[in-house]
Amino acid sequence: MPQQVRAVVALAKGQPVSIETIVVPDPGPGEVVVAVQACGVCHTDLHYREGGINDEFPFLLGHEAAGLVETVGEGVTHVAVGDFVVLNWRAVCGECRACKRGRPWYCFATHNATQKMTLLDGTELSPALGIGAFADKTLVHEGQCTKVDPTADPAAAGLLGCGVMAGWGAAVNTAPVRQGDTVAVIGCGGVGDAAIAGAVFAGAVKVIAVDMDDAKLVWAKEFGATDTVNAKTEDVVARLRELTGGFGPDVVIDAVGRPETFRQAFDARDLAGTAVLVGVPNPTMVFEVPLIEVFGHGGQVKSSWYGDCLPERDFPLLVDLWQQGRFALDRFVTERIALEGVEEAFTKMHEGGVLRSVVVL
């Protein structure tokens, strides 16, 4: 029988979210209903609410989630009832040109649930990133469920579903940082701090945190930054070169996603160094650079999609590292809130007072 559950919904562009009763259908072939235990409040959810992704309102928000598989549809073999899973939005298809070329982290046809969750009046909901987990329960494709150690805290484990994985993967998978590299990370929120932790794990000899907020720079040190630069009071490019013997870092990761910060990343890296964009720009932003500078500087300019991750490979690994005390995943959880606290969490996100607010159900 379809179930009626509580959920956070963005009904209209730019309007505060509301708690609505939604209908979750029984899972069909290849689908799974997950009882959500925790879901992080990510900046992407705010992008959806503001219409920065598309205009397919109403949106069922939330996508950094963990929970228990409650029911499964016909033909589901990937997970079973009772499995503890982290939800992901890259359920690789195995059939597209990227998958067939051995690059599944670029999969162009990732799986989502076929059926739609709805409001009580039958209005179809657009789930954020194909997940929609600010809800007591959600419907996803079985491939969107990644099994991890069931003893893990859902509030922390769920953050692998987006921001933490994006940052860690930008350093470890996309760049990739090599042992002995010097690395700078611009923007020290959740994504940036995860990139710092990933760079440390990969063997960077120096990791420089860049932000305009001194409090965030303190957090960055807790995740392994060796040096800090306050972008409000210092010339970022000059200071990064000064901290790296006059050359610039081997890798600069932009976790902000603005033209001015990516220009800093492009300019500050060493000759033939790598600039990685993992912060998400809005569609109006333009990055301009003289072509001769691209040629003359050499190296690589990359974008990182979801940290170029493979959830089945990376989520269990990061949970294991956390359980071994080698990755402070739980430090990203700043506060635990109820569904009713999501709108306030968006405000705190703007103010920079949290790494992650996490809805606990």
N, C-alpha and C positions, 0 to 999 in steps of 0.2 A: 504493500500500500504506500502511495506517496505520503511524505511526511511534511508537516508544517513546523518550521523552526524560526528562531529569531536570527536576524542578520542586519549588517550595516549596509545601507544602500545609498548611493548618490543618485537622487531622482532627477536633478536638473543641473546644468552647468553653473559652477561657481556657487552653488547653494550648500549650506551646511548639510552634512550627512544625517540620516535618520535611521532609527531602529524600526525595521519592518518585519512582518511575518511573511515568509516566503515558502514556496512549495518545492520540495526536493523529490523528484520522481524516483521510482524504483530503478536500479541500474539496469541498463540494457546490455547487449553484447559488448564485451570489452570495457564496460564501465564499472565504477566502484563508488560506493558511498562511504565517505570518511567522516567519523566523529572527530571534529576538530578539538584539540586540546589547547593549542596556543597558536597565535598568529601575530607576527611583528608588523608594526606600522611603518611602512616604507614610503619614501618620497614619491615613488611611482604611483601609489594610491592617490596621493594629492594631485599628481598630474592628471589622473583619470577624472577626479572630481572637478578639476578646473577646465576640462575639455582639451587638455594638452596632448592626449593620445588620439582620440577620435570623438565623434558626437553620438555614439551608439548608446545613449542613455535609455533607461536607467542602468547604472553599473552596480554589480555586486562586488564590493571591494575586498581587498585582502589576498595575499598570495605567499607570504613567508610563513608557512604553516607546517605543523606536525600534528599527528593524531593517530587514531586506531581505525583500521579497516572494519567497517560495520557489516556491510553486505556487498556481494559481488554479483555481476551479471553473467550471462551465458558465455562460456568460452574463456573466462578469465583464468589464467594460469600463473601470472606474474606475482600475484599476492594472494593471501588467503585471509579469511575473517580472523580478526584478532592481531594481525601484524601491525607493529608500530612503524609508521612511515613518515618521511619528510616529503612534502609535495614539491614538484618541480614543473617548470613551464618549458622544459626541453625534453619531451618524450620522443626520442628519435625514431624515425619511421623505418630506417634500414633499407629503404628502396629508392630514395631520391639520389640525384647525381652526387651530392656531397657525401652521403652515406656510402654509396658504391665506390667512391674514390678514397675511402678510408679516412674521411674527415667528418665524422658524425656530429662534432661540436658545431658544425655549420648547417646542420639539418634544415632543409627548406620546407619540410612538410610535417612538423611535429604534431603529435596526436593530442586531441582534446575530446571531451565528452561530446557525443552527438546530440543528446537531448538537452533541452534548456530548463534551467530552474526559472521559476516565475513568481511574480507577486500573486496575491490571492485572487485578483481579478483576471489572471491569465496573462498579464503583460510579461513578455520575455525579458530576462535579465542578461546583461553582458558581463560575464565573470572576468574580473581583472586578471590579465595574463592567462586566461583560460582556466582559472582556479576558483576565485571568489570564496575566500576562507574566513572573512569576518562573519562567521555564522556557526551555529551549533553543529551543523553538518553541511557537507558539500559534495557535489557530484563531479567526478573527474574520470579521465581515461586511466586504465590500469597502469599504463606506461608513465603516468605522472606521479606514481607512488614509488618512492625509493626506500627500501627497508634499511634501517640502521639499528644499532644496539638498543634494545628496548629499555635498558636501564637509564638512558640519557634523559635529561630534563627537556621536556617538549618546548619550553619557552626559549631555550638556547638552541636546541637542534633545529627548530623551525627556521631560524635565521639563515641557515644554509640555503634555503629556498630562493634567495635573491641576493640581498646586499652583501653579506659576508662572502658568499661564493664569488660574486662579481669582483670584489676587491682582491681576495686571495688569488683567484684565477688570473687576474690581470698581471700579477707579479709572477706567479709560478708557471702558468700555461701560456699566456699571450706574449709577454716580453721576450723570452722567459729570462728571469734573473738567474745569473750563473754565480757559482762560488767565487768570491773575491770581488764581485761587482760593487760599484757605488750606485746608490739608488736615491731618488728624491720622490716624494709623494705630495702632490698639491691637493689640499683639501683633506681634513682629518676628522670627518664624520665616520659613520660606520663603514662605508666602502673604503675610504682612505686608510683607516686603522687596520682593516683586514688586509689591505695591500701591504702595509708596513709589516704586519705579522708574517705574511707570505714571503716577503723579501728576506726577512730574518731567517725563516725556515730554509729558504733556498741557498743561504750562505753569503748574503751580502755583507761586505766588510764595513760599510757605512750606509745608514739609512737616515735621510734627512726629511723631517716633517715640515710642511709649509702650510700655514693657515693664518687667518687674520685674528683669531681668537686665542688668547693665551691659555684659557682653560682647555681648549681642544689640543693645544700643543702639549699640555701636561698629560692628557689622555694618551697622546701619541707615544710619549716616552714609556708609558706603561705597556704598550704593545711592542716595544723594542726599538723605537727611534733613538739613534745615537746623537742627533743634533736637531735643532729646531730653528725655523726662520719665521718671523712674524711679517707677513706680507703687507701689513698696514704701515709698518714703520721702516722696512728694509727693502732695498732693491733685490727682488727675488733672484733674477738671473745673475747679477754680480755676486750675491752672497753664495749661491750654489757653486759658482766657479771657485770662489775663495775657499770654500769648504772641501773642495776636491782638487787641490793643488793647482788651481787656475784653469783646469781643463773642462769641468762640468761633469755631472754624473753620467755613468754608462747608460742608465735607464731613468727616465722621468715619467711618472704616472700622473695623469690629470684625473682626479676623482671629483672634479667640480663640473666640468663640461661647459665652459664658457669660452668664447673666442680669446679673451685676454689671458685666461689661465692656460689654454692650450698653446698660445703663442709663447708663453713663458717656458712651457715644457719643450717646445720645438727649439727655442733659442738656447736654453740652458744646457741641454745634453751635450756630451762630449762629441768631438768629430767622429762621425760614423756611429753615433749613439742611437738609442731607441726612445721614441716618444710614444706613449700609450694613452689613448683616450678611453676611459671607462665611465666617467661622468656623462650623464645623458643630457645633451643640449636640447633646447626647444626648436621647433621647425623653422623659426625665423632667423636663427643665428647663422652668421656667415664668417668663415675663416679665410683670410686672404694673406698670401705670402708670395713674394717675388719668386718666380720659378728658378731663377739662378741660385737662390738660397737653398731650395730643395736639392738641386744638383750639387752645389758646393759643400753642403753640410754632410751629405751622404747618409748612411745609416738607414733606419726604418721608422716609418710613421704608421702606427697601427691603431685600430679600434678593437676593443675587447667586448664581445657579446656574451654576457652572462659568465664572464671570466673564461670563455672558451672551455667550459666544463663539460664533463660527461657525468651526470648525476650518479649513475650506478657505480662509477669508479671513484668519484671525488667525495660524495657525501659520507659514505662509510669511512673513508680514510680520515676525513677531518674530525668525525666523531671519535674515532679511535685515538687520534692525536690528542684530542681534548681529554679523553678518559685517561690517557697516559701522562697528563700534565704538560704536554708539549705545545698546546695551543689554547689560549685563554678564551674560548668561545663564550663562556658564561659572562665574561666582562662586558660583552656588548649589550646585555640586558640591563637597562638603566632603571626601568620600573615595570611593574605588572599591573595591568588595568583591566576593567570590564569593557564589554562592548560599548557601553554608554560613554566611555572615555575617549573614543577615537577622535572626535572633533577637537577636543582639548589637546590631544597628542599631536595633531597637525600644527597647532599653535606653538607647542613646545619645540617641535621640529624646526619651525621658522626661527625661534629664539635661540636655537643652538644649545639648549640645556640638556639634551639627551642624545645618547647614541641610538638606542632603540627603546621605544615603548612597546610592550608586548601584551596583547590581549590574551588573557588566560580564561578558558572556559571550563 
